[in-house]
Amino acid sequence: MLDDDAVTDAARRLLAAERSCGPIRQLSLQYPDMTIEDAYRVQRALVAVKLAEGRTVKARKIGLTSRAMQQAVSITEPDYGVIFDDMFFDDGGIVPSGQFIRRRVEVEFAFVLDQPLKGLGVTALDVLDATRWVTPALEILDARVQMSDPETGHPRTIVDTISDNAADAGIVVGGRAIRPDSCDLRRISALLYVNEAIEETGVAAGVLGHPASSVAWLANKLAPYDEFLPSGQVILSGSFTRPVFAGAGDVIHPDFGALGAVTCRFR
């Protein structure tokens, strides 16, 4: 287990990396015995600093919800992070490329809660009951930890990603908001366009079988820390496409069919 000084130092360096747009060396190399719990301690320390600076938690994200992605990083459950008020970008708007290090995007559903969700014992049905709207969304990812060590080629691990606020960097919400019981969310598919090319496709059932199951997982995961998902909060339930890199000048356009589309351009 990392001591408190190491946790504080890691959070401080991650914050500096975000602000300077220069990634730090992988924490998994610096601390080979670092655990997932250590990584969440670093994340919570990072969040505490930002809250103290006046930022507000407006949403949560859940990552690594597909079986393929979990197998790729040798874990058996998703991870989660925090989305602050200044990480929301307008549908159809411009996203400034200069504030990111390694821009990537993923296709998701956003659940907008009408009632709070408090674990333990929250189920997917509880999530559907507590949700006012479900809407298409695009998550923007970044890497404040080096994705590959330049000396050894060592890839970042799950503890690096979790420490780095689950790689979260932004959110764009758009398309057509629907009631959670208006269709079978599992069957919704999306085409992820970068400029005029389809780079990825996916079906929402890839998110733990049902996106609401992902939100239930998060509510239960937060319960031991006396945290819950309040009404009004937006929850990104997890991607049903692989992450795709987005370059400066790229137009990103996930098409959700009958649910409309989300669009942004990196400048």
C-alpha positions in Angstrom: 0.0 0.0 0.0 1.3 3.5 -0.9 1.8 5.8 2.1 0.0 9.1 2.3 2.9 11.1 1.0 3.2 9.0 -2.1 -0.5 9.4 -2.8 -0.3 13.1 -2.4 2.7 13.4 -4.6 1.2 11.3 -7.3 -2.0 13.4 -7.3 0.1 16.6 -7.4 2.1 15.4 -10.4 -1.0 14.3 -12.3 -2.5 17.7 -11.8 0.7 19.4 -13.0 0.7 17.1 -16.1 -2.9 18.0 -17.0 -2.1 21.7 -16.8 1.2 21.6 -18.6 0.0 19.0 -21.2 3.1 16.9 -20.5 2.5 13.3 -19.3 4.3 11.9 -16.3 6.1 8.6 -16.1 3.8 5.6 -15.4 3.0 5.2 -11.7 3.0 1.5 -12.2 6.7 1.6 -12.9 7.5 3.9 -10.0 5.4 1.8 -7.6 5.5 -1.8 -8.9 3.3 -3.0 -6.0 0.7 -0.3 -6.4 -2.8 -1.7 -6.0 -6.2 -0.7 -7.5 -7.2 0.6 -4.1 -4.0 2.7 -4.1 -5.0 4.1 -7.5 -8.4 5.1 -6.3 -6.8 6.9 -3.3 -4.7 8.9 -5.8 -7.8 9.7 -7.8 -9.7 10.8 -4.7 -6.7 13.0 -3.7 -6.7 14.6 -7.1 -10.5 15.2 -7.0 -10.2 16.7 -3.5 -7.7 19.3 -4.8 -10.0 20.3 -7.7 -13.0 20.6 -5.4 -10.9 22.8 -3.1 -10.2 25.0 -6.1 -13.9 25.6 -6.6 -14.7 23.0 -9.3 -18.0 21.0 -9.0 -18.6 17.4 -9.7 -21.4 17.4 -12.4 -21.1 13.8 -13.7 -19.5 10.4 -13.3 -18.0 8.1 -15.8 -17.7 4.3 -15.9 -15.0 2.8 -18.1 -13.8 -0.6 -19.2 -17.3 -2.0 -19.3 -16.8 -4.4 -22.2 -15.4 -7.9 -21.7 -12.8 -7.3 -24.4 -11.4 -4.2 -22.7 -11.3 -5.8 -19.3 -9.4 -8.8 -20.7 -7.0 -6.4 -22.4 -6.0 -4.8 -19.1 -6.3 -8.0 -17.0 -9.2 -6.9 -14.7 -12.6 -8.4 -14.0 -14.7 -5.2 -13.4 -15.0 -1.7 -14.7 -13.4 1.5 -13.3 -14.8 4.9 -12.6 -13.9 8.6 -12.5 -15.3 12.1 -12.0 -16.5 14.7 -14.5 -16.3 18.3 -13.4 -18.4 21.2 -14.5 -15.7 22.6 -16.8 -15.4 19.3 -18.7 -18.7 19.7 -20.6 -18.6 20.8 -24.3 -21.5 21.9 -26.5 -23.0 19.5 -29.1 -22.0 20.9 -32.5 -19.3 23.0 -30.9 -15.5 23.4 -30.9 -13.3 21.5 -28.5 -9.8 23.1 -28.1 -7.2 20.5 -28.9 -4.5 22.3 -27.0 -5.8 21.4 -23.6 -5.3 17.6 -24.2 -2.2 15.4 -24.5 -3.5 12.3 -26.3 -7.1 12.9 -27.5 -9.4 9.9 -27.9 -13.2 9.6 -28.0 -15.7 6.9 -27.1 -19.5 6.4 -27.8 -21.7 6.1 -24.8 -25.1 6.7 -23.2 -25.6 9.4 -20.6 -28.1 8.7 -17.8 -29.6 11.8 -16.2 -30.8 10.9 -12.7 -34.2 12.2 -11.4 -33.8 10.4 -8.1 -30.6 9.6 -6.1 -29.1 6.1 -6.2 -27.6 4.8 -3.0 -26.0 1.3 -2.6 -25.6 -1.3 -1.5 -28.1 -3.5 -3.4 -28.9 -1.1 -6.3 -30.1 -3.0 -9.4 -30.5 -2.2 -13.1 -34.2 -1.8 -12.5 -33.5 0.7 -9.7 -31.4 2.7 -12.2 -34.2 2.7 -14.8 -36.7 3.8 -12.1 -34.4 6.6 -10.9 -33.5 7.9 -14.4 -35.3 10.8 -16.0 -33.5 10.8 -19.4 -31.1 8.7 -21.4 -29.2 10.6 -24.1 -26.5 9.9 -26.6 -23.1 11.1 -25.5 -19.4 11.3 -26.5 -16.7 10.9 -24.0 -13.3 12.6 -24.5 -10.3 10.7 -23.0 -6.8 11.9 -22.3 -3.6 10.5 -20.8 -1.8 12.4 -18.2 0.3 9.3 -17.7 2.6 8.1 -20.5 0.7 5.5 -22.5 3.9 3.7 -23.3 7.2 4.1 -21.4 9.7 5.6 -23.9 12.6 3.5 -22.5 11.1 0.1 -22.1 7.9 0.2 -24.2 5.9 -0.8 -21.0 2.2 0.0 -21.5 0.3 1.9 -18.9 -1.7 -0.4 -16.6 -5.1 -0.2 -14.9 -3.6 1.6 -11.8 -2.2 4.3 -14.1 -5.6 4.8 -15.7 -7.6 4.9 -12.4 -5.1 7.3 -10.8 -5.5 9.5 -13.8 -9.2 10.0 -13.1 -10.0 7.0 -15.3 -8.5 9.0 -18.3 -11.5 11.2 -18.3 -11.2 14.6 -20.0 -14.6 15.8 -21.3 -18.1 15.0 -22.4 -20.4 16.1 -25.2 -24.1 15.3 -24.8 -26.5 15.5 -27.7 -29.0 13.7 -29.9 -32.5 12.9 -28.7 -33.2 12.4 -25.0 -35.5 9.5 -24.3 -37.2 8.0 -21.3 -35.4 4.9 -20.0 -38.4 2.6 -20.7 -39.2 3.9 -24.1 -37.1 1.3 -25.9 -34.7 -1.6 -25.3 -31.5 0.3 -24.6 -29.5 -2.9 -25.2 -30.4 -2.9 -28.9 -29.3 0.7 -29.7 -26.3 0.8 -32.0 -24.0 3.6 -33.1 -21.7 4.4 -35.9 -18.6 6.5 -34.9 -17.5 8.8 -37.8 -14.2 10.6 -37.8 -14.6 13.2 -40.5 -16.4 11.1 -43.3 -15.1 7.7 -42.4 -16.7 5.2 -40.1 -14.0 4.3 -37.6 -16.0 2.1 -35.2 -19.4 0.6 -34.7 -21.0 -0.9 -31.6 -24.2 -2.0 -29.7 -25.1 -0.9 -26.2 -25.5 -4.4 -25.0 -21.7 -4.6 -24.9 -21.9 -2.5 -21.7 -22.2 -5.2 -19.1 -25.2 -6.6 -21.0 -27.2 -3.4 -20.3 -26.0 0.1 -19.8 -28.2 0.4 -16.6 -26.3 -2.5 -15.1 -23.2 -0.3 -15.4 -24.8 2.5 -13.5 -26.0 0.1 -10.8 -22.4 -1.2 -10.5 -21.1 2.3 -9.8 -23.7 3.1 -7.2 -22.8 -0.1 -5.3 -19.1 0.5 -5.7 -19.3 4.0 -4.2 -21.4 2.8 -1.2 -18.4 1.7 1.0 -17.0 5.2 0.8 -20.3 6.8 1.9 -20.8 8.2 -1.6 -23.9 8.1 -3.8 -25.2 9.3 -7.1 -27.4 12.4 -6.4 -30.4 13.5 -8.4 -29.5 15.6 -11.4 -26.1 13.9 -11.9 -25.1 12.7 -15.3 -23.6 9.2 -15.5 -21.7 8.0 -18.6 -22.5 4.3 -18.5 -19.5 3.1 -20.6 -18.4 2.9 -24.2 -19.7 0.4 -26.7 -16.9 1.2 -29.2 -13.2 1.0 -28.7 -11.5 4.4 -28.1 -10.5 6.3 -31.3 -7.8 8.9 -31.6 -9.0 12.4 -32.6 -6.6 14.8 -34.2 -6.7 18.6 -34.5 -9.2 19.5 -37.1 -11.2 16.3 -36.9 -15.0 16.3 -36.9 -16.3 13.6 -34.6 -19.8 12.4 -35.3 -21.4 9.4 -33.5 -24.7 8.5 -35.3 -27.2 6.8 -32.9 -29.8 6.2 -35.6 -33.3 7.1 -34.4 -31.7 8.8 -31.3 -29.9 11.3 -33.4 -26.2 12.2 -33.3 -23.6 14.0 -31.3 -21.0 16.2 -33.1 -17.9 18.2 -32.2 -14.8 19.4 -33.9 -11.3 19.5 -32.4 -9.5 22.8 -33.2 
